[in-house]
Amino acid sequence: MSVLRKVLVVEDSKLVHMMYDLMLSRFEIVHAHDGVEAAARLQEHQNLDAVLLDMNMPRMDGMAFLRLIKADPIFAKIPVVVVTTDGTEETCRRAVETGAAAFLTKPFKAEAILEVLNRLIPNHS
Ligand SMILES: [Mg+2]
């Protein structure tokens, strides 16, 4: 039985990956650097508890990956938190309509990420 909650981080900035490593030390983190890599990680880690998803990325952006994950019945229930510098109302509305469970703008505080993950992942201790 897995003790740590497992979170897929989809983000093209290495610095932001390092920040997540520090902030989410009590989680197991699976790293992906664009939507294409994230789709491959999904197949390898079918027990993900949540996804933290950047929007602006090369190859496959966050909106395309969000559509992909929400269209797949195996993965559609995993809560996706969009974390982006693009905090416009339009992007937020599109993300929520596409199935995002929450929307945060960068720069973010550790408390904001933890609050969202604790809310979205059931029975989190
Ligand atoms: Mg980016």
Backbone and ligand atoms as CSV (ligand in chain L), in Angstrom:
chain,resi,resn,atom,element,x,y,z
A,1,MET,N,N,0.836,-1.191,0.000
A,1,MET,CA,C,0.000,0.000,0.000
A,1,MET,C,C,0.874,1.245,0.000
A,2,SER,N,N,0.564,2.150,-0.874
A,2,SER,CA,C,1.342,3.371,-0.981
A,2,SER,C,C,0.956,4.350,0.119
A,3,VAL,N,N,1.953,4.891,0.808
A,3,VAL,CA,C,1.694,5.842,1.888
A,3,VAL,C,C,1.674,7.260,1.342
A,4,LEU,N,N,2.668,7.570,0.507
A,4,LEU,CA,C,2.757,8.917,-0.053
A,4,LEU,C,C,1.750,9.098,-1.170
A,5,ARG,N,N,1.115,10.290,-1.201
A,5,ARG,CA,C,0.252,10.620,-2.334
A,5,ARG,C,C,1.132,10.932,-3.529
A,6,LYS,N,N,0.690,10.476,-4.704
A,6,LYS,CA,C,1.516,10.606,-5.906
A,6,LYS,C,C,0.954,11.690,-6.822
A,7,VAL,N,N,1.806,12.659,-7.148
A,7,VAL,CA,C,1.378,13.806,-7.951
A,7,VAL,C,C,2.230,13.886,-9.220
A,8,LEU,N,N,1.561,14.020,-10.360
A,8,LEU,CA,C,2.260,14.231,-11.639
A,8,LEU,C,C,2.416,15.731,-11.861
A,9,VAL,N,N,3.660,16.191,-11.977
A,9,VAL,CA,C,3.948,17.600,-12.268
A,9,VAL,C,C,4.283,17.726,-13.750
A,10,VAL,N,N,3.488,18.520,-14.471
A,10,VAL,CA,C,3.710,18.742,-15.905
A,10,VAL,C,C,4.066,20.205,-16.082
A,11,GLU,N,N,5.332,20.468,-16.401
A,11,GLU,CA,C,5.862,21.830,-16.303
A,11,GLU,C,C,7.173,21.891,-17.084
A,12,ASP,N,N,7.343,22.897,-17.934
A,12,ASP,CA,C,8.577,22.950,-18.721
A,12,ASP,C,C,9.719,23.675,-18.011
A,13,SER,N,N,9.459,24.370,-16.913
A,13,SER,CA,C,10.510,25.089,-16.193
A,13,SER,C,C,11.180,24.182,-15.159
A,14,LYS,N,N,12.507,24.007,-15.313
A,14,LYS,CA,C,13.250,23.183,-14.346
A,14,LYS,C,C,13.203,23.806,-12.950
A,15,LEU,N,N,13.205,25.143,-12.907
A,15,LEU,CA,C,13.153,25.838,-11.625
A,15,LEU,C,C,11.848,25.533,-10.888
A,16,VAL,N,N,10.749,25.544,-11.619
A,16,VAL,CA,C,9.456,25.256,-10.983
A,16,VAL,C,C,9.411,23.799,-10.504
A,17,HIS,N,N,10.014,22.880,-11.264
A,17,HIS,CA,C,10.105,21.486,-10.792
A,17,HIS,C,C,10.856,21.432,-9.456
A,18,MET,N,N,11.953,22.205,-9.349
A,18,MET,CA,C,12.728,22.209,-8.105
A,18,MET,C,C,11.899,22.784,-6.958
A,19,MET,N,N,11.104,23.821,-7.258
A,19,MET,CA,C,10.243,24.406,-6.218
A,19,MET,C,C,9.218,23.389,-5.726
A,20,TYR,N,N,8.628,22.651,-6.671
A,20,TYR,CA,C,7.660,21.624,-6.270
A,20,TYR,C,C,8.325,20.551,-5.412
A,21,ASP,N,N,9.568,20.171,-5.784
A,21,ASP,CA,C,10.285,19.163,-4.985
A,21,ASP,C,C,10.421,19.628,-3.533
A,22,LEU,N,N,10.717,20.916,-3.345
A,22,LEU,CA,C,10.871,21.456,-1.993
A,22,LEU,C,C,9.533,21.565,-1.271
A,23,MET,N,N,8.533,22.077,-1.995
A,23,MET,CA,C,7.230,22.336,-1.373
A,23,MET,C,C,6.462,21.055,-1.070
A,24,LEU,N,N,6.650,20.047,-1.914
A,24,LEU,CA,C,5.836,18.833,-1.812
A,24,LEU,C,C,6.690,17.659,-1.357
A,25,SER,N,N,7.503,17.907,-0.327
A,25,SER,CA,C,8.418,16.861,0.133
A,25,SER,C,C,7.672,15.655,0.701
A,26,ARG,N,N,6.408,15.847,1.072
A,26,ARG,CA,C,5.642,14.730,1.644
A,26,ARG,C,C,4.820,14.006,0.578
A,27,PHE,N,N,5.047,14.359,-0.669
A,27,PHE,CA,C,4.378,13.682,-1.782
A,27,PHE,C,C,5.424,12.961,-2.624
A,28,GLU,N,N,4.985,11.926,-3.329
A,28,GLU,CA,C,5.828,11.353,-4.367
A,28,GLU,C,C,5.531,12.127,-5.647
A,29,ILE,N,N,6.572,12.661,-6.286
A,29,ILE,CA,C,6.374,13.465,-7.484
A,29,ILE,C,C,6.864,12.710,-8.710
A,30,VAL,N,N,6.022,12.681,-9.737
A,30,VAL,CA,C,6.404,12.175,-11.050
A,30,VAL,C,C,6.574,13.399,-11.943
A,31,HIS,N,N,7.751,13.536,-12.576
A,31,HIS,CA,C,8.051,14.740,-13.347
A,31,HIS,C,C,7.829,14.529,-14.841
A,32,ALA,N,N,7.201,15.533,-15.482
A,32,ALA,CA,C,7.109,15.561,-16.939
A,32,ALA,C,C,7.302,17.000,-17.390
A,33,HIS,N,N,7.889,17.181,-18.578
A,33,HIS,CA,C,8.291,18.524,-19.003
A,33,HIS,C,C,7.468,19.083,-20.151
A,34,ASP,N,N,6.520,18.297,-20.633
A,34,ASP,CA,C,5.548,18.768,-21.626
A,34,ASP,C,C,4.424,17.736,-21.677
A,35,GLY,N,N,3.393,18.047,-22.467
A,35,GLY,CA,C,2.233,17.161,-22.509
A,35,GLY,C,C,2.526,15.782,-23.084
A,36,VAL,N,N,3.453,15.724,-24.029
A,36,VAL,CA,C,3.794,14.432,-24.638
A,36,VAL,C,C,4.435,13.511,-23.597
A,37,GLU,N,N,5.394,14.064,-22.856
A,37,GLU,CA,C,6.041,13.272,-21.805
A,37,GLU,C,C,5.020,12.910,-20.713
A,38,ALA,N,N,4.142,13.826,-20.396
A,38,ALA,CA,C,3.125,13.565,-19.367
A,38,ALA,C,C,2.213,12.402,-19.768
A,39,ALA,N,N,1.855,12.335,-21.057
A,39,ALA,CA,C,1.002,11.239,-21.529
A,39,ALA,C,C,1.715,9.902,-21.336
A,40,ALA,N,N,3.025,9.873,-21.549
A,40,ALA,CA,C,3.798,8.646,-21.335
A,40,ALA,C,C,3.852,8.299,-19.848
A,41,ARG,N,N,4.037,9.312,-18.984
A,41,ARG,CA,C,4.094,9.067,-17.538
A,41,ARG,C,C,2.756,8.525,-17.013
A,42,LEU,N,N,1.663,8.989,-17.595
A,42,LEU,CA,C,0.336,8.513,-17.198
A,42,LEU,C,C,0.236,6.995,-17.345
A,43,GLN,N,N,0.752,6.490,-18.451
A,43,GLN,CA,C,0.663,5.049,-18.713
A,43,GLN,C,C,1.482,4.260,-17.695
A,44,GLU,N,N,2.577,4.868,-17.192
A,44,GLU,CA,C,3.462,4.175,-16.254
A,44,GLU,C,C,2.977,4.270,-14.804
A,45,HIS,N,N,2.188,5.313,-14.498
A,45,HIS,CA,C,1.764,5.567,-13.115
A,45,HIS,C,C,0.252,5.692,-13.077
A,46,GLN,N,N,-0.431,4.565,-13.020
A,46,GLN,CA,C,-1.886,4.611,-13.113
A,46,GLN,C,C,-2.541,4.926,-11.768
A,47,ASN,N,N,-1.727,5.082,-10.707
A,47,ASN,CA,C,-2.273,5.370,-9.379
A,47,ASN,C,C,-2.002,6.812,-8.960
A,48,LEU,N,N,-2.044,7.730,-9.908
A,48,LEU,CA,C,-1.809,9.137,-9.580
A,48,LEU,C,C,-2.975,9.702,-8.782
A,49,ASP,N,N,-2.651,10.555,-7.779
A,49,ASP,CA,C,-3.691,11.187,-6.969
A,49,ASP,C,C,-4.079,12.558,-7.494
A,50,ALA,N,N,-3.177,13.227,-8.216
A,50,ALA,CA,C,-3.477,14.559,-8.754
A,50,ALA,C,C,-2.430,14.922,-9.807
A,51,VAL,N,N,-2.770,15.934,-10.602
A,51,VAL,CA,C,-1.847,16.463,-11.608
A,51,VAL,C,C,-1.727,17.970,-11.389
A,52,LEU,N,N,-0.486,18.481,-11.379
A,52,LEU,CA,C,-0.240,19.922,-11.395
A,52,LEU,C,C,0.212,20.265,-12.804
A,53,LEU,N,N,-0.555,21.121,-13.492
A,53,LEU,CA,C,-0.385,21.285,-14.937
A,53,LEU,C,C,-0.120,22.731,-15.338
A,54,ASP,N,N,1.050,22.946,-15.939
A,54,ASP,CA,C,1.381,24.231,-16.556
A,54,ASP,C,C,0.595,24.360,-17.861
A,55,MET,N,N,0.401,25.564,-18.340
A,55,MET,CA,C,-0.296,25.762,-19.616
A,55,MET,C,C,0.685,25.922,-20.773
A,56,ASN,N,N,1.626,26.870,-20.656
A,56,ASN,CA,C,2.544,27.152,-21.758
A,56,ASN,C,C,3.729,26.197,-21.717
A,57,MET,N,N,3.749,25.270,-22.678
A,57,MET,CA,C,4.817,24.266,-22.770
A,57,MET,C,C,5.028,23.906,-24.233
A,58,PRO,N,N,6.244,23.439,-24.576
A,58,PRO,CA,C,6.493,23.004,-25.959
A,58,PRO,C,C,5.804,21.665,-26.256
A,59,ARG,N,N,5.777,21.305,-27.524
A,59,ARG,CA,C,5.259,20.020,-28.038
A,59,ARG,C,C,3.757,19.855,-27.814
A,60,MET,N,N,3.317,19.686,-26.559
A,60,MET,CA,C,1.881,19.631,-26.265
A,60,MET,C,C,1.624,20.516,-25.063
A,61,ASP,N,N,0.790,21.545,-25.231
A,61,ASP,CA,C,0.586,22.485,-24.122
A,61,ASP,C,C,-0.412,21.927,-23.095
A,62,GLY,N,N,-0.611,22.696,-22.031
A,62,GLY,CA,C,-1.431,22.214,-20.932
A,62,GLY,C,C,-2.881,21.989,-21.314
A,63,MET,N,N,-3.431,22.859,-22.143
A,63,MET,CA,C,-4.839,22.704,-22.522
A,63,MET,C,C,-5.036,21.423,-23.330
A,64,ALA,N,N,-4.097,21.134,-24.231
A,64,ALA,CA,C,-4.183,19.905,-25.026
A,64,ALA,C,C,-4.060,18.673,-24.124
A,65,PHE,N,N,-3.153,18.728,-23.144
A,65,PHE,CA,C,-3.011,17.589,-22.227
A,65,PHE,C,C,-4.248,17.438,-21.356
A,66,LEU,N,N,-4.826,18.565,-20.934
A,66,LEU,CA,C,-6.047,18.518,-20.124
A,66,LEU,C,C,-7.192,17.849,-20.907
A,67,ARG,N,N,-7.322,18.214,-22.184
A,67,ARG,CA,C,-8.342,17.572,-23.025
A,67,ARG,C,C,-8.092,16.075,-23.140
A,68,LEU,N,N,-6.795,15.713,-23.313
A,68,LEU,CA,C,-6.416,14.309,-23.469
A,68,LEU,C,C,-6.778,13.497,-22.221
A,69,ILE,N,N,-6.431,14.014,-21.052
A,69,ILE,CA,C,-6.640,13.248,-19.812
A,69,ILE,C,C,-8.141,13.150,-19.493
A,70,LYS,N,N,-8.898,14.216,-19.797
A,70,LYS,CA,C,-10.337,14.202,-19.497
A,70,LYS,C,C,-11.125,13.356,-20.488
A,71,ALA,N,N,-10.534,13.060,-21.658
A,71,ALA,CA,C,-11.208,12.233,-22.658
A,71,ALA,C,C,-10.961,10.740,-22.429
A,72,ASP,N,N,-10.049,10.411,-21.492
A,72,ASP,CA,C,-9.689,9.009,-21.266
A,72,ASP,C,C,-10.390,8.505,-19.999
A,73,PRO,N,N,-11.303,7.547,-20.120
A,73,PRO,CA,C,-12.074,7.109,-18.944
A,73,PRO,C,C,-11.211,6.571,-17.799
A,74,ILE,N,N,-10.013,6.075,-18.129
A,74,ILE,CA,C,-9.142,5.544,-17.068
A,74,ILE,C,C,-8.598,6.676,-16.197
A,75,PHE,N,N,-8.354,7.829,-16.807
A,75,PHE,CA,C,-7.670,8.916,-16.089
A,75,PHE,C,C,-8.546,10.138,-15.812
A,76,ALA,N,N,-9.737,10.161,-16.361
A,76,ALA,CA,C,-10.567,11.375,-16.316
A,76,ALA,C,C,-10.881,11.835,-14.887
A,77,LYS,N,N,-10.894,10.905,-13.924
A,77,LYS,CA,C,-11.271,11.274,-12.552
A,77,LYS,C,C,-10.120,11.880,-11.751
A,78,ILE,N,N,-8.898,11.798,-12.257
A,78,ILE,CA,C,-7.759,12.379,-11.527
A,78,ILE,C,C,-7.916,13.899,-11.516
A,79,PRO,N,N,-7.911,14.515,-10.321
A,79,PRO,CA,C,-8.054,15.980,-10.282
A,79,PRO,C,C,-6.836,16.684,-10.883
A,80,VAL,N,N,-7.093,17.639,-11.765
A,80,VAL,CA,C,-6.028,18.403,-12.420
A,80,VAL,C,C,-6.073,19.846,-11.923
A,81,VAL,N,N,-4.940,20.317,-11.401
A,81,VAL,CA,C,-4.807,21.695,-10.962
A,81,VAL,C,C,-3.978,22.440,-12.003
A,82,VAL,N,N,-4.573,23.422,-12.646
A,82,VAL,CA,C,-3.842,24.245,-13.614
A,82,VAL,C,C,-3.069,25.317,-12.846
A,83,VAL,N,N,-1.763,25.413,-13.118
A,83,VAL,CA,C,-0.896,26.395,-12.457
A,83,VAL,C,C,-0.165,27.158,-13.557
A,84,THR,N,N,-0.519,28.428,-13.732
A,84,THR,CA,C,-0.025,29.146,-14.910
A,84,THR,C,C,0.242,30.620,-14.633
A,85,THR,N,N,1.123,31.207,-15.429
A,85,THR,CA,C,1.326,32.653,-15.377
A,85,THR,C,C,0.177,33.380,-16.059
A,86,ASP,N,N,-0.552,32.648,-16.899
A,86,ASP,CA,C,-1.667,33.240,-17.646
A,86,ASP,C,C,-2.933,33.197,-16.792
A,87,GLY,N,N,-3.080,34.188,-15.924
A,87,GLY,CA,C,-4.213,34.191,-15.011
A,87,GLY,C,C,-5.429,34.905,-15.559
A,88,THR,N,N,-5.540,35.008,-16.876
A,88,THR,CA,C,-6.690,35.710,-17.447
A,88,THR,C,C,-7.974,34.916,-17.211
A,89,GLU,N,N,-9.078,35.658,-17.150
A,89,GLU,CA,C,-10.381,35.042,-16.932
A,89,GLU,C,C,-10.701,34.029,-18.032
A,90,GLU,N,N,-10.305,34.381,-19.268
A,90,GLU,CA,C,-10.559,33.512,-20.419
A,90,GLU,C,C,-9.871,32.143,-20.263
A,91,THR,N,N,-8.590,32.175,-19.855
A,91,THR,CA,C,-7.852,30.916,-19.686
A,91,THR,C,C,-8.424,30.102,-18.532
A,92,CYS,N,N,-8.757,30.789,-17.439
A,92,CYS,CA,C,-9.356,30.105,-16.290
A,92,CYS,C,C,-10.674,29.447,-16.686
A,93,ARG,N,N,-11.514,30.190,-17.403
A,93,ARG,CA,C,-12.819,29.663,-17.823
A,93,ARG,C,C,-12.645,28.444,-18.726
A,94,ARG,N,N,-11.725,28.535,-19.697
A,94,ARG,CA,C,-11.491,27.413,-20.610
A,94,ARG,C,C,-10.980,26.191,-19.856
A,95,ALA,N,N,-10.071,26.415,-18.889
A,95,ALA,CA,C,-9.509,25.297,-18.125
A,95,ALA,C,C,-10.603,24.603,-17.316
A,96,VAL,N,N,-11.440,25.386,-16.664
A,96,VAL,CA,C,-12.501,24.796,-15.837
A,96,VAL,C,C,-13.527,24.081,-16.723
A,97,GLU,N,N,-13.872,24.694,-17.854
A,97,GLU,CA,C,-14.803,24.044,-18.791
A,97,GLU,C,C,-14.243,22.728,-19.325
A,98,THR,N,N,-12.919,22.674,-19.474
A,98,THR,CA,C,-12.288,21.462,-20.005
A,98,THR,C,C,-12.120,20.396,-18.929
A,99,GLY,N,N,-12.326,20.780,-17.663
A,99,GLY,CA,C,-12.318,19.775,-16.610
A,99,GLY,C,C,-11.321,19.988,-15.498
A,100,ALA,N,N,-10.624,21.123,-15.487
A,100,ALA,CA,C,-9.689,21.399,-14.388
A,100,ALA,C,C,-10.451,21.484,-13.068
A,101,ALA,N,N,-9.861,20.918,-12.013
A,101,ALA,CA,C,-10.500,20.937,-10.696
A,101,ALA,C,C,-10.190,22.225,-9.946
A,102,ALA,N,N,-9.069,22.855,-10.292
A,102,ALA,CA,C,-8.667,24.098,-9.625
A,102,ALA,C,C,-7.722,24.856,-10.544
A,103,PHE,N,N,-7.563,26.135,-10.258
A,103,PHE,CA,C,-6.771,27.025,-11.109
A,103,PHE,C,C,-5.967,27.946,-10.208
A,104,LEU,N,N,-4.634,27.912,-10.339
A,104,LEU,CA,C,-3.765,28.783,-9.547
A,104,LEU,C,C,-2.867,29.563,-10.490
A,105,THR,N,N,-2.515,30.778,-10.098
A,105,THR,CA,C,-1.593,31.563,-10.921
A,105,THR,C,C,-0.211,31.614,-10.273
A,106,LYS,N,N,0.817,31.681,-11.137
A,106,LYS,CA,C,2.199,31.865,-10.682
A,106,LYS,C,C,2.464,33.366,-10.541
A,107,PRO,N,N,3.321,33.758,-9.610
A,107,PRO,CA,C,3.997,32.896,-8.640
A,107,PRO,C,C,3.030,32.398,-7.570
A,108,PHE,N,N,3.272,31.192,-7.080
A,108,PHE,CA,C,2.373,30.602,-6.082
A,108,PHE,C,C,3.134,30.352,-4.789
A,109,LYS,N,N,2.384,30.257,-3.699
A,109,LYS,CA,C,2.976,29.934,-2.399
A,109,LYS,C,C,2.748,28.452,-2.109
A,110,ALA,N,N,3.663,27.870,-1.360
A,110,ALA,CA,C,3.542,26.462,-0.988
A,110,ALA,C,C,2.190,26.194,-0.339
A,111,GLU,N,N,1.743,27.130,0.512
A,111,GLU,CA,C,0.475,26.914,1.229
A,111,GLU,C,C,-0.693,26.784,0.263
A,112,ALA,N,N,-0.651,27.561,-0.824
A,112,ALA,CA,C,-1.750,27.521,-1.796
A,112,ALA,C,C,-1.806,26.164,-2.496
A,113,ILE,N,N,-0.637,25.656,-2.882
A,113,ILE,CA,C,-0.575,24.348,-3.550
A,113,ILE,C,C,-1.027,23.253,-2.578
A,114,LEU,N,N,-0.517,23.315,-1.337
A,114,LEU,CA,C,-0.856,22.281,-0.354
A,114,LEU,C,C,-2.339,22.320,-0.010
A,115,GLU,N,N,-2.890,23.522,0.091
A,115,GLU,CA,C,-4.323,23.644,0.416
A,115,GLU,C,C,-5.164,22.988,-0.670
A,116,VAL,N,N,-4.810,23.246,-1.923
A,116,VAL,CA,C,-5.566,22.680,-3.041
A,116,VAL,C,C,-5.423,21.156,-3.074
A,117,LEU,N,N,-4.193,20.660,-2.905
A,117,LEU,CA,C,-3.989,19.204,-2.956
A,117,LEU,C,C,-4.691,18.514,-1.796
A,118,ASN,N,N,-4.629,19.116,-0.607
A,118,ASN,CA,C,-5.301,18.520,0.547
A,118,ASN,C,C,-6.811,18.482,0.347
A,119,ARG,N,N,-7.330,19.486,-0.355
A,119,ARG,CA,C,-8.773,19.545,-0.608
A,119,ARG,C,C,-9.187,18.503,-1.657
A,120,LEU,N,N,-8.338,18.320,-2.665
A,120,LEU,CA,C,-8.736,17.478,-3.801
A,120,LEU,C,C,-8.444,15.996,-3.611
A,121,ILE,N,N,-7.454,15.682,-2.768
A,121,ILE,CA,C,-7.101,14.273,-2.575
A,121,ILE,C,C,-7.805,13.768,-1.321
A,122,PRO,N,N,-8.709,12.799,-1.461
A,122,PRO,CA,C,-9.486,12.318,-0.330
A,122,PRO,C,C,-8.601,11.647,0.723
A,123,ASN,N,N,-8.985,11.804,1.982
A,123,ASN,CA,C,-8.314,11.133,3.098
A,123,ASN,C,C,-6.854,11.499,3.225
A,124,HIS,N,N,-6.517,12.672,2.759
A,124,HIS,CA,C,-5.130,13.083,2.903
A,124,HIS,C,C,-4.858,13.449,4.351
A,125,SER,N,N,-3.770,12.891,4.924
A,125,SER,CA,C,-3.487,13.161,6.330
A,125,SER,C,C,-2.382,14.184,6.465
L,1,MG,MG,MG,5.610,26.873,-19.028
